[in-house]
Amino acid sequence: MDINDELLYEVVDSIATITINRPDARNALNAAVRNGIRTSLELFTRDDQAKVLIITAMGDVAFSAGADLKEMSEQKLTIPPADFIPDLATHKPVIAAVNGAALGGGFFLVQQADLVIAADHATFGITEARHGRGAPWAAPLPLMIAPRVALELLLTAQPITAARARDVGLVNYVVPSTELATASRVLAEQIATNAPLSVAAGKAMVRNTLEAVLGDARQRAHALWNPVYLSEDAQEGHLAFKEKRLPRWQGR
């Protein structure tokens, strides 16, 4: 099913798949993709026949390079809405099948997934510091991986390899790129054959534990990042990307 030209959704034998279809734009999350993910997730959540969701992307270069900076520059976006990057919240399991670079908002989609399987050439990065933007959505990350690795990702804006992402606990499995689609479906089928109430309760238990530890960390993260979003540097980051030049940071 084509949700729109840039987002595909299908269900085959109880396994649903969302596919971002903007390979020429490194599968950047423009408005059409973001809205398509939301629509697809609603369809998946309501469909009793769909047991597990896989989210992936076309091509072998990028899972998603993150938010569409050209679109953001044209809109002069400051503080993004709370739901700017789609929330993958659902009571059923979600697997991210990462076919390439997962950066910024693409990293956030991966962070939200319950399980992650990556092609061996995939990379993972929080690149917001390159563009003067914020990452309040990364507040749960120090609970998921070592805090020093979370800091490395946030401060350097440099991606890490799939192998290292597996070693630090961000990724469950790394496979050759030619095997990614098959391996992710095998994993989904292993889950789909299990008792659905047990699967849902297992997911809910882990998620509830994370939420209990996080407390109001997300709210405090937004308070920290809002001045960054409202800065002149944030607009300069968009403009520099659009004009294909190095940004001229002013620290204000």
LINZI-V219517 format. One record per pair of residues at least 12 apart in sequence whose C-alpha atoms are under 10 Angstrom apart, sorted by the first residue. I is the first residue (numbers start at 0). GAP is how many residues later the second one is. Records with the same first field share a line. If there is no record, write none. Layout:
BEGIN
I=GAP + GAP
END
This chain:
BEGIN
0=17 + 39
1=16 + 17 + 19 + 34 + 38
2=15 + 29 + 30 + 32 + 33 + 34 + 36 + 37
3=17 + 28 + 29 + 31 + 32
4=15 + 16 + 17 + 27 + 28 + 31
5=13 + 14 + 15 + 16 + 17 + 21 + 23 + 24 + 25 + 26 + 27 + 28 + 30 + 52
6=12 + 13 + 14 + 15 + 20 + 25 + 26 + 27 + 28 + 29 + 30 + 32 + 33 + 50 + 51
7=12 + 13 + 25 + 28 + 29 + 32 + 48 + 49 + 50
8=27 + 28 + 30 + 31 + 32 + 34 + 35 + 45 + 46
9=30 + 34 + 40 + 43
10=33 + 36 + 38 + 39 + 40 + 41 + 42 + 43
11=37 + 38
12=36 + 37 + 38 + 176 + 179
13=33 + 34 + 35 + 36 + 37 + 38 + 39 + 174 + 175 + 178 + 179
14=29 + 34 + 35 + 36 + 37 + 38 + 39 + 170 + 173 + 174 + 176 + 177
15=24 + 25 + 27 + 28 + 31 + 33 + 34 + 35 + 36 + 37 + 38 + 39 + 78 + 169 + 172
16=23 + 24 + 27 + 33 + 35 + 36 + 37 + 38 + 39 + 40 + 77 + 78 + 79 + 80 + 168
17=18 + 19 + 22 + 23 + 26 + 35 + 36 + 37 + 38 + 39 + 78
18=14 + 17 + 18 + 21 + 35 + 36 + 37 + 38 + 39 + 44 + 78
19=13 + 14 + 16 + 17 + 35 + 36 + 37 + 38 + 39 + 43 + 44
20=12 + 35 + 36 + 37 + 38 + 42 + 43
21=35 + 36 + 37 + 40 + 41 + 42
22=34 + 35 + 36 + 37 + 38 + 39 + 40 + 41
23=34 + 35 + 37 + 38
24=37 + 39 + 40 + 43
25=31 + 32 + 33 + 34 + 35 + 36 + 37 + 38 + 39 + 40 + 42 + 74 + 75 + 76
26=29 + 30 + 31 + 32 + 34 + 35 + 36 + 37 + 38 + 39 + 40 + 41 + 74 + 75 + 79
27=34 + 35 + 36 + 37 + 38 + 39 + 40 + 41 + 42 + 43 + 74 + 75 + 76 + 77 + 78
28=35 + 36 + 37 + 38 + 39 + 40 + 42 + 55 + 56 + 57 + 75 + 76 + 77
29=36 + 37 + 38 + 39 + 40 + 41 + 42 + 54 + 55
30=36 + 37 + 40 + 41 + 53 + 54
32=34 + 52 + 53
33=33 + 49 + 50 + 51 + 52 + 53
34=49 + 50 + 51
35=50
36=18 + 48 + 49 + 50 + 51
37=45 + 47 + 48 + 49 + 50
38=47
39=13
40=12 + 45 + 46 + 47 + 48 + 49 + 53
41=46 + 47 + 48
43=46 + 48
44=44 + 45 + 46 + 47
45=44
49=42 + 142
50=41 + 42 + 43 + 137 + 138 + 140 + 141 + 142 + 143 + 145 + 148
51=39 + 40 + 41 + 42 + 43 + 133 + 135 + 136 + 137 + 138 + 139 + 140 + 144
52=37 + 39 + 40 + 41 + 42 + 43 + 60 + 132 + 135 + 139
53=39 + 40 + 41 + 42 + 43 + 44 + 59 + 61 + 62 + 127 + 130 + 131 + 133 + 134
54=33 + 39 + 40 + 41 + 42 + 43 + 54 + 55 + 58 + 61 + 129
55=39 + 40 + 41 + 42 + 43 + 44 + 53 + 54 + 62 + 124 + 125 + 128
56=39 + 40 + 41 + 42 + 43
57=41 + 42
58=40 + 41
59=38 + 39 + 40 + 41 + 59 + 61 + 62 + 117 + 118
60=38 + 39 + 40 + 41 + 60 + 61 + 62
61=36 + 37 + 38 + 39 + 40 + 41 + 44 + 59 + 60 + 61
62=33 + 34 + 35 + 36 + 37 + 38 + 39 + 40 + 43 + 44 + 46 + 47 + 55 + 59 + 60 + 61
63=34 + 35 + 36 + 37 + 38 + 39 + 40 + 41 + 42 + 43 + 44 + 45 + 46 + 60
64=35 + 36 + 37 + 38 + 39 + 40 + 41 + 42 + 59 + 60 + 61 + 62
65=19 + 35 + 36 + 37 + 38 + 39 + 40 + 41 + 42 + 43 + 59 + 60 + 61 + 62
66=17 + 18 + 36 + 37 + 38 + 39
67=37 + 170
68=62 + 168 + 169 + 170 + 171 + 172 + 173
69=168 + 169 + 170 + 171 + 172 + 173
70=167 + 171
71=163 + 166 + 167 + 170
72=161 + 162 + 163 + 164 + 165 + 166 + 167 + 168 + 169
73=164 + 165 + 168
75=158 + 159 + 162 + 163
76=152 + 153 + 157 + 158 + 161
77=55 + 148 + 149 + 150 + 151 + 152 + 153 + 154 + 156 + 157
78=54 + 55 + 143 + 146 + 147 + 148 + 149 + 150 + 151 + 152 + 155
79=54 + 146 + 149
81=54 + 55 + 140
83=21
84=20 + 21 + 23 + 24 + 52
85=19 + 22 + 23 + 26
86=21 + 22 + 25 + 26
87=20 + 21 + 22 + 23 + 24 + 25 + 26
88=23 + 24
89=110 + 113 + 114
90=106 + 108 + 109 + 110 + 111 + 112 + 113
91=22 + 100 + 104 + 105 + 107 + 108 + 109 + 111 + 112
92=20 + 21 + 22 + 95 + 98 + 99 + 103 + 106 + 107 + 109 + 110 + 111
93=16 + 18 + 19 + 20 + 21 + 22 + 94 + 109
94=15 + 17 + 18 + 19 + 20 + 21 + 22 + 89 + 90 + 92 + 93
95=13 + 14 + 15 + 16 + 17 + 18 + 19 + 20 + 21 + 22 + 75 + 88
96=13 + 16 + 18 + 19 + 20 + 21 + 22 + 74 + 76 + 77 + 83 + 84 + 86 + 87 + 88
97=12 + 18 + 19 + 20 + 21 + 22 + 23 + 24 + 25 + 26 + 64 + 73 + 76 + 79 + 82 + 83 + 86
98=18 + 19 + 20 + 21 + 22 + 23 + 24 + 77 + 78 + 79 + 81 + 82
99=18 + 19 + 20 + 21 + 22 + 23 + 24 + 62 + 77
100=17 + 18 + 20 + 21 + 22 + 23 + 24 + 58 + 59 + 60 + 61
101=16 + 20 + 21 + 22 + 23 + 24 + 25 + 57 + 58
102=20 + 21 + 22 + 23 + 24 + 25 + 54 + 55 + 56
103=20 + 21 + 22 + 23 + 24 + 25 + 29 + 30 + 31 + 33 + 34 + 53 + 55
104=20 + 21 + 22 + 23 + 30 + 32
105=18 + 19 + 20
106=16 + 17 + 18 + 19 + 20 + 31 + 52
107=16 + 17 + 18 + 27 + 29 + 30 + 33
109=14 + 60 + 61
110=26 + 27 + 29 + 30 + 33 + 59 + 60
111=25 + 26 + 28
113=57 + 58 + 89 + 92 + 93
114=55 + 56 + 57 + 58 + 69 + 72 + 73
115=50 + 53 + 54 + 55 + 56 + 57 + 58 + 68 + 71
116=45 + 49 + 53 + 54 + 55 + 56 + 57 + 58 + 63 + 64 + 66 + 67 + 70
117=43 + 44 + 45 + 47 + 48 + 53 + 54 + 55 + 56 + 57 + 58 + 59 + 61 + 62 + 63 + 65 + 66
118=43 + 44 + 54 + 55 + 56 + 57 + 58 + 59 + 60 + 61 + 62 + 64
119=41 + 42 + 43 + 53 + 54 + 55 + 56 + 57 + 58 + 59 + 60
120=40 + 41 + 42 + 53 + 54 + 55 + 56
121=37 + 38 + 39 + 40 + 41 + 43 + 52 + 53 + 54 + 55
122=35 + 36 + 37 + 38 + 39 + 40 + 41 + 42
123=29 + 33 + 34 + 35 + 36 + 37 + 38 + 40 + 41 + 46 + 47
124=27 + 28 + 29 + 31 + 32 + 33 + 34 + 35 + 36 + 40
125=12 + 24 + 26 + 27 + 28 + 29 + 30 + 31 + 32 + 33 + 34
126=26 + 27 + 28 + 29 + 30 + 31 + 32
127=25 + 26 + 27 + 28 + 29 + 106 + 109
128=24 + 25 + 26 + 27 + 28 + 29 + 99 + 105 + 108
129=25 + 26 + 27 + 28 + 104 + 107 + 108 + 111 + 116 + 117
130=26 + 102 + 103 + 104 + 105 + 106 + 107 + 108 + 109 + 110 + 115 + 116 + 118
131=96 + 97 + 98 + 99 + 100 + 101 + 102 + 103 + 104 + 105 + 106 + 115 + 117 + 119
132=92 + 93 + 94 + 95 + 96 + 97 + 98 + 100 + 101 + 102 + 103 + 104 + 105
133=20 + 87 + 88 + 90 + 91 + 92 + 93 + 94 + 95 + 100
134=19 + 86 + 87 + 89 + 90 + 91 + 93 + 94
135=81 + 82 + 83 + 84 + 85 + 86 + 87 + 88 + 89 + 90
136=81 + 82 + 84 + 85
137=12 + 16 + 80 + 83
138=75 + 77 + 78 + 79 + 80 + 81 + 82 + 83
139=70 + 71 + 73 + 74 + 77 + 78
140=29
142=67 + 70 + 71
143=24 + 25 + 26 + 66
144=20 + 22 + 23 + 24 + 25
145=22 + 23 + 24
148=16 + 19
149=18
161=12 + 13
162=12
172=14
226=25
227=23 + 24
229=22
230=19 + 20 + 21
231=17 + 18 + 19 + 20
232=14 + 15 + 16 + 17 + 18 + 19
233=13 + 15 + 17 + 18
234=12
235=12 + 13 + 14
236=12
END
